[in-house]
């Protein structure tokens, strides 16, 4: 882990930086496309419902990890979101993990692992028994990352329709 990295709960002041991260993520995914207004609305919706979901942000604090007690003004370098759904298979909540993204220069430092650990801890605290996510089939680095963390692929396909 790079010294000076902090993972904390995002708030609405983080939205511009989170939109930048989502633009990076959606630029490499086949099924989604960057749209800052849609991303803003989605983030606002998620941040307005903390009982059902959360966004964690990773910040580079410049090496010391201390911002003298106040909320950090450092920009986001990575993020992850988690949202609860009820699983009839588990008989308990499950958490959908989304928006796992780091700026390229911060990859392979353990920060993604730290972000996912924060999402997992929040999910456990909310009673979730399972974490699940979707990953782009063409994003080999992400697939290897999840495999290294012992995530297991399923035999289910993701399907969607717009309403």
OpenMM code with the backbone's topology and positions (N, CA, C; nanometers):
from openmm import Vec3, app, unit

residues = "UNK UNK UNK UNK UNK UNK UNK UNK UNK UNK UNK UNK UNK UNK UNK UNK UNK UNK UNK UNK UNK UNK UNK UNK UNK UNK UNK UNK UNK UNK UNK UNK UNK UNK UNK UNK UNK UNK UNK UNK UNK UNK UNK UNK UNK UNK UNK UNK UNK UNK UNK UNK UNK UNK UNK UNK UNK UNK UNK UNK UNK UNK UNK UNK UNK UNK UNK UNK UNK UNK UNK UNK UNK UNK UNK UNK UNK UNK UNK UNK UNK UNK UNK UNK UNK UNK UNK UNK UNK UNK UNK UNK UNK UNK UNK UNK UNK UNK UNK UNK UNK UNK UNK UNK UNK UNK UNK UNK UNK UNK UNK UNK UNK UNK UNK UNK UNK UNK UNK UNK UNK UNK UNK UNK UNK UNK UNK UNK UNK UNK UNK UNK UNK UNK UNK UNK UNK UNK UNK UNK UNK UNK UNK UNK UNK UNK UNK UNK UNK UNK UNK UNK UNK UNK UNK UNK UNK UNK UNK UNK UNK UNK UNK".split()
positions = [
    Vec3(0.0846, -0.1182, 0.0000),
    Vec3(0.0000, 0.0000, 0.0000),
    Vec3(0.0882, 0.1233, 0.0000),
    Vec3(0.0566, 0.2143, -0.0866),
    Vec3(0.1286, 0.3406, -0.0943),
    Vec3(0.0996, 0.4227, 0.0313),
    Vec3(0.2026, 0.4760, 0.0974),
    Vec3(0.1787, 0.5601, 0.2154),
    Vec3(0.0951, 0.6828, 0.1781),
    Vec3(0.0139, 0.7248, 0.2720),
    Vec3(-0.0638, 0.8459, 0.2518),
    Vec3(-0.1935, 0.8282, 0.1770),
    Vec3(-0.2362, 0.7052, 0.1531),
    Vec3(-0.3643, 0.6813, 0.0877),
    Vec3(-0.4704, 0.6662, 0.1952),
    Vec3(-0.5803, 0.7335, 0.1764),
    Vec3(-0.6915, 0.7259, 0.2704),
    Vec3(-0.8161, 0.6849, 0.1942),
    Vec3(-0.8916, 0.5912, 0.2502),
    Vec3(-1.0220, 0.5523, 0.1967),
    Vec3(-1.1263, 0.6036, 0.2938),
    Vec3(-1.2214, 0.6791, 0.2415),
    Vec3(-1.3267, 0.7354, 0.3255),
    Vec3(-1.4570, 0.7417, 0.2475),
    Vec3(-1.5640, 0.7661, 0.3193),
    Vec3(-1.6949, 0.7788, 0.2567),
    Vec3(-1.7004, 0.9066, 0.1749),
    Vec3(-1.7471, 0.8949, 0.0526),
    Vec3(-1.7615, 1.0114, -0.0346),
    Vec3(-1.8838, 1.0918, 0.0072),
    Vec3(-1.8824, 1.2186, -0.0286),
    Vec3(-2.0016, 1.3018, -0.0125),
    Vec3(-2.0195, 1.3844, -0.1396),
    Vec3(-2.1201, 1.4700, -0.1404),
    Vec3(-2.1540, 1.5419, -0.2631),
    Vec3(-2.0425, 1.6338, -0.3120),
    Vec3(-1.9526, 1.6764, -0.2245),
    Vec3(-1.8418, 1.7605, -0.2717),
    Vec3(-1.7463, 1.6815, -0.3599),
    Vec3(-1.7518, 1.5483, -0.3519),
    Vec3(-1.6649, 1.4616, -0.4322),
    Vec3(-1.7183, 1.4357, -0.5724),
    Vec3(-1.8423, 1.4743, -0.5987),
    Vec3(-1.9066, 1.4362, -0.7253),
    Vec3(-1.8241, 1.4742, -0.8483),
    Vec3(-1.7691, 1.5944, -0.8609),
    Vec3(-1.6907, 1.6228, -0.9829),
    Vec3(-1.5734, 1.5257, -1.0028),
    Vec3(-1.5020, 1.4938, -0.8966),
    Vec3(-1.3900, 1.4005, -0.9089),
    Vec3(-1.4387, 1.2589, -0.9383),
    Vec3(-1.5528, 1.2202, -0.8801),
    Vec3(-1.6082, 1.0881, -0.9062),
    Vec3(-1.6545, 1.0757, -1.0510),
    Vec3(-1.7099, 1.1829, -1.1053),
    Vec3(-1.7490, 1.1825, -1.2469),
    Vec3(-1.6265, 1.1613, -1.3361),
    Vec3(-1.5146, 1.2232, -1.3016),
    Vec3(-1.3904, 1.2013, -1.3780),
    Vec3(-1.3498, 1.0553, -1.3743),
    Vec3(-1.3592, 0.9934, -1.2573),
    Vec3(-1.3247, 0.8515, -1.2459),
    Vec3(-1.4216, 0.7650, -1.3260),
    Vec3(-1.5503, 0.7955, -1.3205),
    Vec3(-1.6480, 0.7186, -1.3972),
    Vec3(-1.6275, 0.7358, -1.5471),
    Vec3(-1.5849, 0.8536, -1.5879),
    Vec3(-1.5533, 0.8757, -1.7294),
    Vec3(-1.4401, 0.7831, -1.7719),
    Vec3(-1.3403, 0.7696, -1.6876),
    Vec3(-1.2294, 0.6780, -1.7146),
    Vec3(-1.2804, 0.5340, -1.7249),
    Vec3(-1.3637, 0.4935, -1.6306),
    Vec3(-1.4169, 0.3576, -1.6298),
    Vec3(-1.5058, 0.3310, -1.7511),
    Vec3(-1.6007, 0.4198, -1.7765),
    Vec3(-1.6964, 0.3963, -1.8847),
    Vec3(-1.6329, 0.4111, -2.0221),
    Vec3(-1.5159, 0.4707, -2.0292),
    Vec3(-1.4445, 0.4810, -2.1569),
    Vec3(-1.3843, 0.3472, -2.1999),
    Vec3(-1.3678, 0.2549, -2.1053),
    Vec3(-1.3101, 0.1245, -2.1402),
    Vec3(-1.4129, 0.0122, -2.1368),
    Vec3(-1.5349, 0.0396, -2.0938),
    Vec3(-1.6379, -0.0630, -2.0889),
    Vec3(-1.7191, -0.0627, -2.2181),
    Vec3(-1.7586, -0.1788, -2.2609),
    Vec3(-1.8334, -0.1925, -2.3845),
    Vec3(-1.9804, -0.1516, -2.3702),
    Vec3(-2.0383, -0.1735, -2.2519),
    Vec3(-2.1821, -0.1545, -2.2340),
    Vec3(-2.2233, -0.0163, -2.1840),
    Vec3(-2.1277, 0.0652, -2.1441),
    Vec3(-2.1605, 0.1961, -2.0883),
    Vec3(-2.0785, 0.3030, -2.1575),
    Vec3(-2.1284, 0.4232, -2.1530),
    Vec3(-2.0593, 0.5358, -2.2151),
    Vec3(-2.0610, 0.6532, -2.1185),
    Vec3(-1.9534, 0.7297, -2.1139),
    Vec3(-1.9507, 0.8453, -2.0238),
    Vec3(-2.0594, 0.9466, -2.0606),
    Vec3(-2.1282, 0.9945, -1.9584),
    Vec3(-2.2279, 1.1003, -1.9729),
    Vec3(-2.2315, 1.1697, -1.8375),
    Vec3(-2.1612, 1.2812, -1.8271),
    Vec3(-2.1421, 1.3447, -1.6968),
    Vec3(-2.2732, 1.3800, -1.6279),
    Vec3(-2.3750, 1.4184, -1.7026),
    Vec3(-2.5024, 1.4515, -1.6379),
    Vec3(-2.5691, 1.3273, -1.5800),
    Vec3(-2.5661, 1.2159, -1.6528),
    Vec3(-2.6211, 1.0913, -1.5986),
    Vec3(-2.5414, 1.0455, -1.4776),
    Vec3(-2.4087, 1.0543, -1.4855),
    Vec3(-2.3268, 1.0130, -1.3730),
    Vec3(-2.3534, 1.1025, -1.2515),
    Vec3(-2.3698, 1.2319, -1.2730),
    Vec3(-2.4013, 1.3233, -1.1620),
    Vec3(-2.5332, 1.2827, -1.0954),
    Vec3(-2.6371, 1.2590, -1.1773),
    Vec3(-2.7677, 1.2208, -1.1219),
    Vec3(-2.7577, 1.0890, -1.0445),
    Vec3(-2.6859, 0.9935, -1.1008),
    Vec3(-2.6706, 0.8648, -1.0332),
    Vec3(-2.5976, 0.8770, -0.9012),
    Vec3(-2.4902, 0.9529, -0.9003),
    Vec3(-2.4143, 0.9721, -0.7760),
    Vec3(-2.4972, 1.0456, -0.6712),
    Vec3(-2.5699, 1.1486, -0.7127),
    Vec3(-2.6554, 1.2217, -0.6181),
    Vec3(-2.7614, 1.1286, -0.5596),
    Vec3(-2.8213, 1.0464, -0.6437),
    Vec3(-2.9223, 0.9516, -0.5978),
    Vec3(-2.8624, 0.8541, -0.4966),
    Vec3(-2.7473, 0.8015, -0.5260),
    Vec3(-2.6813, 0.7074, -0.4364),
    Vec3(-2.6416, 0.7738, -0.3049),
    Vec3(-2.5842, 0.8923, -0.3115),
    Vec3(-2.5402, 0.9616, -0.1904),
    Vec3(-2.6578, 1.0101, -0.1059),
    Vec3(-2.7746, 1.0293, -0.1673),
    Vec3(-2.8934, 1.0711, -0.0926),
    Vec3(-2.9606, 0.9554, -0.0185),
    Vec3(-2.9170, 0.8324, -0.0431),
    Vec3(-2.9790, 0.7144, 0.0190),
    Vec3(-2.8744, 0.6293, 0.0911),
    Vec3(-2.8124, 0.6828, 0.1952),
    Vec3(-2.7035, 0.6097, 0.2618),
    Vec3(-2.7472, 0.4797, 0.3289),
    Vec3(-2.8763, 0.4620, 0.3526),
    Vec3(-2.9214, 0.3365, 0.4118),
    Vec3(-2.9153, 0.2222, 0.3108),
    Vec3(-2.9172, 0.2539, 0.1820),
    Vec3(-2.9183, 0.1513, 0.0768),
    Vec3(-2.7889, 0.1397, -0.0015),
    Vec3(-2.7022, 0.2385, 0.0098),
    Vec3(-2.5803, 0.2346, -0.0688),
    Vec3(-2.4772, 0.3318, -0.0165),
    Vec3(-2.3561, 0.3160, -0.0659),
    Vec3(-2.2448, 0.3981, -0.0205),
    Vec3(-2.1420, 0.4089, -0.1330),
    Vec3(-2.0675, 0.5169, -0.1322),
    Vec3(-1.9547, 0.5337, -0.2230),
    Vec3(-1.8317, 0.5587, -0.1369),
    Vec3(-1.7292, 0.4797, -0.1599),
    Vec3(-1.6009, 0.5028, -0.0945),
    Vec3(-1.5063, 0.5654, -0.1952),
    Vec3(-1.4257, 0.6573, -0.1479),
    Vec3(-1.3295, 0.7276, -0.2308),
    Vec3(-1.1906, 0.7072, -0.1712),
    Vec3(-1.0924, 0.6850, -0.2581),
    Vec3(-0.9522, 0.6786, -0.2153),
    Vec3(-0.8886, 0.8119, -0.2484),
    Vec3(-0.8112, 0.8629, -0.1546),
    Vec3(-0.7431, 0.9909, -0.1724),
    Vec3(-0.5943, 0.9737, -0.1470),
    Vec3(-0.5152, 1.0442, -0.2239),
    Vec3(-0.3710, 1.0506, -0.1986),
    Vec3(-0.3471, 1.1745, -0.1142),
    Vec3(-0.3055, 1.1519, 0.0092),
    Vec3(-0.2879, 1.2614, 0.1048),
    Vec3(-0.1464, 1.3195, 0.0993),
    Vec3(-0.0717, 1.2851, -0.0030),
    Vec3(0.0604, 1.3452, -0.0197),
    Vec3(0.1695, 1.2808, 0.0633),
    Vec3(0.1471, 1.1584, 0.1061),
    Vec3(0.2542, 1.0866, 0.1741),
    Vec3(0.2397, 1.0756, 0.3234),
    Vec3(0.1636, 1.1667, 0.3900),
    Vec3(0.1567, 1.1561, 0.5346),
    Vec3(0.0225, 1.1050, 0.5849),
    Vec3(-0.0793, 1.1060, 0.4999),
    Vec3(-0.2086, 1.0517, 0.5393),
    Vec3(-0.2830, 1.1366, 0.6390),
    Vec3(-0.2331, 1.2563, 0.6704),
    Vec3(-0.2967, 1.3407, 0.7705),
    Vec3(-0.3331, 1.4746, 0.7096),
    Vec3(-0.4586, 1.5118, 0.7216),
    Vec3(-0.5000, 1.6413, 0.6699),
    Vec3(-0.5338, 1.7368, 0.7834),
    Vec3(-0.4697, 1.7167, 0.8996),
    Vec3(-0.4855, 1.8028, 1.0169),
    Vec3(-0.6284, 1.8048, 1.0687),
    Vec3(-0.6954, 1.6919, 1.0638),
    Vec3(-0.8232, 1.6773, 1.1310),
    Vec3(-0.9478, 1.7042, 1.0494),
    Vec3(-0.9431, 1.7834, 0.9462),
    Vec3(-1.0627, 1.8152, 0.8685),
    Vec3(-1.0830, 1.7182, 0.7559),
    Vec3(-1.1971, 1.7303, 0.6892),
    Vec3(-1.2216, 1.6478, 0.5711),
    Vec3(-1.1184, 1.6844, 0.4654),
    Vec3(-1.0707, 1.5854, 0.3992),
    Vec3(-0.9658, 1.6070, 0.3008),
    Vec3(-1.0140, 1.6904, 0.1836),
    Vec3(-0.9268, 1.7767, 0.1373),
    Vec3(-0.9566, 1.8501, 0.0146),
    Vec3(-0.8863, 1.7845, -0.1044),
    Vec3(-0.8165, 1.6745, -0.0801),
    Vec3(-0.7469, 1.6045, -0.1866),
    Vec3(-0.8474, 1.5395, -0.2801),
    Vec3(-0.8152, 1.5373, -0.4059),
    Vec3(-0.9039, 1.4825, -0.5064),
    Vec3(-0.9045, 1.3297, -0.5025),
    Vec3(-1.0126, 1.2743, -0.5512),
    Vec3(-1.0268, 1.1291, -0.5556),
    Vec3(-0.9310, 1.0683, -0.6573),
    Vec3(-0.8685, 0.9581, -0.6193),
    Vec3(-0.7830, 0.8816, -0.7105),
    Vec3(-0.8464, 0.7472, -0.7442),
    Vec3(-0.9514, 0.7114, -0.6696),
    Vec3(-1.0196, 0.5847, -0.6926),
    Vec3(-1.1516, 0.5830, -0.6198),
    Vec3(-1.2358, 0.4887, -0.6582),
    Vec3(-1.3669, 0.4793, -0.5956),
    Vec3(-1.4239, 0.3393, -0.6093),
    Vec3(-1.5252, 0.3124, -0.5292),
    Vec3(-1.6086, 0.1931, -0.5392),
    Vec3(-1.7428, 0.2287, -0.4781),
    Vec3(-1.8495, 0.1699, -0.5305),
    Vec3(-1.9806, 0.1874, -0.4689),
    Vec3(-2.0377, 0.0503, -0.4354),
    Vec3(-2.1247, 0.0496, -0.3353),
    Vec3(-2.1937, -0.0724, -0.2936),
    Vec3(-2.3400, -0.0369, -0.2709),
    Vec3(-2.4292, -0.1237, -0.3182),
    Vec3(-2.5719, -0.1032, -0.3013),
    Vec3(-2.6361, -0.2340, -0.2586),
    Vec3(-2.7316, -0.2252, -0.1676),
    Vec3(-2.7970, -0.3443, -0.1154),
    Vec3(-2.9164, -0.3856, -0.2002),
    Vec3(-2.9314, -0.5153, -0.2169),
    Vec3(-3.0506, -0.5782, -0.2735),
    Vec3(-3.0843, -0.6962, -0.1832),
    Vec3(-3.2076, -0.7416, -0.1864),
    Vec3(-3.2458, -0.8585, -0.1082),
    Vec3(-3.2310, -0.9825, -0.1959),
    Vec3(-3.1608, -1.0810, -0.1455),
    Vec3(-3.1398, -1.2050, -0.2192),
    Vec3(-3.2274, -1.3150, -0.1616),
    Vec3(-3.3199, -1.3656, -0.2418),
    Vec3(-3.3989, -1.4796, -0.1959),
    Vec3(-3.3131, -1.6055, -0.1901),
    Vec3(-3.2076, -1.6130, -0.2701),
    Vec3(-3.1174, -1.7285, -0.2662),
    Vec3(-3.0402, -1.7333, -0.1355),
    Vec3(-3.0002, -1.6164, -0.0849),
    Vec3(-2.9243, -1.6089, 0.0402),
    Vec3(-3.0147, -1.5913, 0.1616),
    Vec3(-3.1380, -1.5480, 0.1385),
    Vec3(-3.2264, -1.5196, 0.2500),
    Vec3(-3.1803, -1.4000, 0.3311),
    Vec3(-3.1095, -1.3099, 0.2644),
    Vec3(-3.0504, -1.1935, 0.3320),
    Vec3(-3.0123, -1.0918, 0.2256),
    Vec3(-2.9739, -0.9732, 0.2693),
    Vec3(-2.9241, -0.8768, 0.1699),
    Vec3(-2.7966, -0.9265, 0.1019),
    Vec3(-2.7792, -0.8832, -0.0202),
    Vec3(-2.6534, -0.8971, -0.0941),
    Vec3(-2.6128, -0.7559, -0.1330),
    Vec3(-2.4880, -0.7378, -0.1615),
    Vec3(-2.4411, -0.6058, -0.2030),
    Vec3(-2.3894, -0.6124, -0.3453),
    Vec3(-2.4407, -0.5226, -0.4288),
    Vec3(-2.3879, -0.5041, -0.5632),
    Vec3(-2.2700, -0.4087, -0.5526),
    Vec3(-2.1568, -0.4526, -0.5999),
    Vec3(-2.0376, -0.3690, -0.6040),
    Vec3(-2.0270, -0.3135, -0.7450),
    Vec3(-2.0125, -0.1822, -0.7538),
    Vec3(-2.0022, -0.1180, -0.8843),
    Vec3(-1.8935, -0.0121, -0.8804),
    Vec3(-1.8588, 0.0351, -0.9984),
    Vec3(-1.7729, 0.1528, -1.0131),
    Vec3(-1.6363, 0.1359, -0.9461),
    Vec3(-1.5786, 0.0175, -0.9604),
    Vec3(-1.4440, -0.0052, -0.9084),
    Vec3(-1.3468, 0.0529, -1.0102),
    Vec3(-1.2822, 0.1623, -0.9727),
    Vec3(-1.1922, 0.2288, -1.0673),
    Vec3(-1.0845, 0.3053, -0.9917),
    Vec3(-0.9651, 0.3012, -1.0462),
    Vec3(-0.8505, 0.3777, -0.9965),
    Vec3(-0.7851, 0.4490, -1.1133),
    Vec3(-0.7297, 0.5649, -1.0852),
    Vec3(-0.6476, 0.6297, -1.1871),
    Vec3(-0.5323, 0.5355, -1.2194),
    Vec3(-0.4926, 0.5274, -1.3465),
    Vec3(-0.3911, 0.4290, -1.3874),
    Vec3(-0.2617, 0.4340, -1.3063),
    Vec3(-0.2158, 0.5509, -1.2711),
    Vec3(-0.0886, 0.5618, -1.1993),
    Vec3(-0.0952, 0.5105, -1.0550),
    Vec3(-0.2148, 0.4775, -1.0068),
    Vec3(-0.2309, 0.4269, -0.8705),
    Vec3(-0.2659, 0.2785, -0.8668),
    Vec3(-0.2642, 0.2135, -0.9809),
    Vec3(-0.2974, 0.0713, -0.9846),
    Vec3(-0.1788, -0.0128, -0.9381),
    Vec3(-0.2108, -0.1336, -0.8935),
    Vec3(-0.1117, -0.2317, -0.8472),
    Vec3(-0.0381, -0.1850, -0.7220),
    Vec3(-0.1083, -0.1093, -0.6375),
    Vec3(-0.0521, -0.0634, -0.5097),
    Vec3(-0.1342, -0.1108, -0.3903),
    Vec3(-0.2369, -0.1916, -0.4136),
    Vec3(-0.3218, -0.2386, -0.3047),
    Vec3(-0.4394, -0.1475, -0.2733),
    Vec3(-0.4555, -0.0401, -0.3487),
    Vec3(-0.5627, 0.0559, -0.3213),
    Vec3(-0.6984, -0.0020, -0.3609),
    Vec3(-0.7048, -0.0714, -0.4732),
    Vec3(-0.8294, -0.1355, -0.5137),
    Vec3(-0.8742, -0.2372, -0.4101),
    Vec3(-0.7805, -0.3121, -0.3579),
    Vec3(-0.8091, -0.4101, -0.2524),
    Vec3(-0.8655, -0.3377, -0.1292),
    Vec3(-0.8060, -0.2240, -0.0950),
    Vec3(-0.8516, -0.1469, 0.0209),
    Vec3(-0.9927, -0.0922, -0.0024),
    Vec3(-1.0205, -0.0443, -0.1224),
    Vec3(-1.1551, 0.0039, -0.1546),
    Vec3(-1.2583, -0.1091, -0.1425),
    Vec3(-1.2267, -0.2260, -0.1983),
    Vec3(-1.3190, -0.3389, -0.1900),
    Vec3(-1.3371, -0.3861, -0.0459),
    Vec3(-1.2314, -0.3793, 0.0334),
    Vec3(-1.2422, -0.4179, 0.1756),
    Vec3(-1.3372, -0.3235, 0.2491),
    Vec3(-1.3319, -0.1949, 0.2179),
    Vec3(-1.4236, -0.0992, 0.2803),
    Vec3(-1.5673, -0.1296, 0.2408),
    Vec3(-1.5889, -0.1603, 0.1131),
    Vec3(-1.7236, -0.1938, 0.0661),
    Vec3(-1.7727, -0.3229, 0.1313),
    Vec3(-1.6843, -0.4206, 0.1468),
    Vec3(-1.7213, -0.5472, 0.2102),
    Vec3(-1.7558, -0.5261, 0.3573),
    Vec3(-1.6787, -0.4445, 0.4271),
    Vec3(-1.7065, -0.4183, 0.5688),
    Vec3(-1.8414, -0.3492, 0.5853),
    Vec3(-1.8697, -0.2500, 0.5021),
    Vec3(-1.9993, -0.1820, 0.5071),
    Vec3(-2.1121, -0.2814, 0.4797),
    Vec3(-2.0933, -0.3673, 0.3809),
    Vec3(-2.1949, -0.4653, 0.3426),
    Vec3(-2.2215, -0.5637, 0.4563),
    Vec3(-2.1154, -0.6128, 0.5191),
    Vec3(-2.1317, -0.7034, 0.6335),
    Vec3(-2.2098, -0.6354, 0.7456),
    Vec3(-2.1757, -0.5094, 0.7719),
    Vec3(-2.2422, -0.4341, 0.8779),
    Vec3(-2.3913, -0.4175, 0.8474),
    Vec3(-2.4277, -0.4139, 0.7188),
    Vec3(-2.5672, -0.4016, 0.6773),
    Vec3(-2.6364, -0.5381, 0.6674),
    Vec3(-2.5673, -0.6465, 0.7009),
    Vec3(-2.6269, -0.7794, 0.7004),
    Vec3(-2.6119, -0.8569, 0.5714),
    Vec3(-2.5353, -0.8054, 0.4771),
    Vec3(-2.5181, -0.8754, 0.3493),
    Vec3(-2.4386, -1.0040, 0.3687),
    Vec3(-2.4771, -1.1038, 0.2939),
    Vec3(-2.4102, -1.2343, 0.2980),
    Vec3(-2.3262, -1.2609, 0.1729),
    Vec3(-2.3448, -1.1764, 0.0704),
    Vec3(-2.2751, -1.1997, -0.0558),
    Vec3(-2.2467, -1.0652, -0.1219),
    Vec3(-2.1310, -1.0575, -0.1855),
    Vec3(-2.0964, -0.9455, -0.2720),
    Vec3(-2.1020, -0.9962, -0.4151),
    Vec3(-2.1461, -0.9108, -0.5052),
    Vec3(-2.1502, -0.9496, -0.6465),
    Vec3(-2.1179, -0.8272, -0.7302),
    Vec3(-2.0621, -0.8520, -0.8463),
    Vec3(-2.0301, -0.7421, -0.9365),
    Vec3(-2.0321, -0.7913, -1.0792),
    Vec3(-2.0344, -0.6964, -1.1701),
    Vec3(-2.0212, -0.7238, -1.3122),
    Vec3(-1.8879, -0.6669, -1.3567),
    Vec3(-1.8206, -0.7380, -1.4431),
    Vec3(-1.6943, -0.6897, -1.4989),
    Vec3(-1.6990, -0.7080, -1.6497),
    Vec3(-1.6474, -0.6107, -1.7205),
    Vec3(-1.6430, -0.6169, -1.8660),
    Vec3(-1.5598, -0.7379, -1.9084),
    Vec3(-1.6157, -0.8202, -1.9960),
    Vec3(-1.5483, -0.9429, -2.0403),
    Vec3(-1.4159, -0.9157, -2.1098),
    Vec3(-1.3982, -0.7946, -2.1640),
    Vec3(-1.2739, -0.7598, -2.2332),
    Vec3(-1.1712, -0.6908, -2.1438),
    Vec3(-1.2039, -0.6690, -2.0173),
    Vec3(-1.1135, -0.5995, -1.9265),
    Vec3(-1.0287, -0.7021, -1.8508),
    Vec3(-0.9293, -0.7568, -1.9201),
    Vec3(-0.8454, -0.8626, -1.8633),
    Vec3(-0.7781, -0.8223, -1.7317),
    Vec3(-0.7247, -0.6996, -1.7185),
    Vec3(-0.6642, -0.6633, -1.5895),
    Vec3(-0.7644, -0.6687, -1.4737),
    Vec3(-0.8866, -0.6245, -1.4960),
    Vec3(-0.9876, -0.6290, -1.3899),
    Vec3(-1.0234, -0.7733, -1.3558),
    Vec3(-1.0391, -0.8565, -1.4568),
    Vec3(-1.0733, -0.9962, -1.4327),
    Vec3(-0.9641, -1.0655, -1.3516),
    Vec3(-0.8385, -1.0379, -1.3844),
    Vec3(-0.7261, -1.0963, -1.3084),
    Vec3(-0.7242, -1.0429, -1.1652),
    Vec3(-0.7550, -0.9152, -1.1485),
    Vec3(-0.7608, -0.8542, -1.0164),
    Vec3(-0.8632, -0.9268, -0.9284),
    Vec3(-0.9850, -0.9459, -0.9791),
    Vec3(-1.0880, -1.0132, -0.9001),
    Vec3(-1.0503, -1.1586, -0.8727),
    Vec3(-0.9884, -1.2223, -0.9693),
    Vec3(-0.9442, -1.3600, -0.9503),
    Vec3(-0.8397, -1.3681, -0.8383),
    Vec3(-0.7454, -1.2739, -0.8367),
    Vec3(-0.6435, -1.2718, -0.7295),
    Vec3(-0.7068, -1.2519, -0.5916),
    Vec3(-0.8205, -1.1837, -0.5881),
    Vec3(-0.8898, -1.1599, -0.4607),
    Vec3(-0.9889, -1.2720, -0.4266),
    Vec3(-0.9846, -1.3794, -0.5057),
    Vec3(-1.0658, -1.4992, -0.4830),
    Vec3(-1.2148, -1.4789, -0.5099),
    Vec3(-1.2484, -1.3805, -0.5925),
    Vec3(-1.3848, -1.3707, -0.6422),
    Vec3(-1.4039, -1.4860, -0.7404),
    Vec3(-1.5240, -1.5365, -0.7479),
    Vec3(-1.5518, -1.6497, -0.8350),
    Vec3(-1.6489, -1.6094, -0.9451),
    Vec3(-1.6171, -1.6470, -1.0688),
    Vec3(-1.7132, -1.6206, -1.1766),
    Vec3(-1.8360, -1.7096, -1.1566),
    Vec3(-1.9488, -1.6637, -1.2059),
    Vec3(-2.0709, -1.7436, -1.1976),
    Vec3(-2.1059, -1.7951, -1.3368),
    Vec3(-2.2057, -1.8773, -1.3410),
    Vec3(-2.2526, -1.9278, -1.4697),
    Vec3(-2.3712, -1.8471, -1.5196),
    Vec3(-2.3981, -1.7352, -1.4548),
    Vec3(-2.5091, -1.6494, -1.4944),
    Vec3(-2.4629, -1.5469, -1.5971),
    Vec3(-2.5513, -1.5109, -1.6854),
    Vec3(-2.5258, -1.4031, -1.7805),
    Vec3(-2.5986, -1.2790, -1.7328),
    Vec3(-2.5416, -1.1638, -1.7573),
    Vec3(-2.6103, -1.0385, -1.7281),
    Vec3(-2.6974, -1.0030, -1.8481),
    Vec3(-2.8216, -0.9673, -1.8209),
    Vec3(-2.9155, -0.9254, -1.9240),
    Vec3(-2.9723, -0.7925, -1.8803),
    Vec3(-3.0180, -0.7135, -1.9772),
    Vec3(-3.0785, -0.5850, -1.9426),
    Vec3(-3.1786, -0.5437, -2.0482),
    Vec3(-3.2651, -0.4541, -2.0063),
    Vec3(-3.3565, -0.3863, -2.0962),
    Vec3(-3.3794, -0.2472, -2.0388),
    Vec3(-3.4114, -0.1536, -2.1240),
    Vec3(-3.4359, -0.0177, -2.0779),
    Vec3(-3.5848, 0.0066, -2.0727),
    Vec3(-3.6299, 0.0721, -1.9654),
    Vec3(-3.7735, 0.1000, -1.9515),
    Vec3(-3.7971, 0.2496, -1.9356),
] * unit.nanometer
topology = app.Topology()
chain = topology.addChain("A")
for resn in residues:
    res = topology.addResidue(resn, chain)
    for name in ("N", "CA", "C"):
        topology.addAtom(name, app.Element.getBySymbol(name[0]), res)
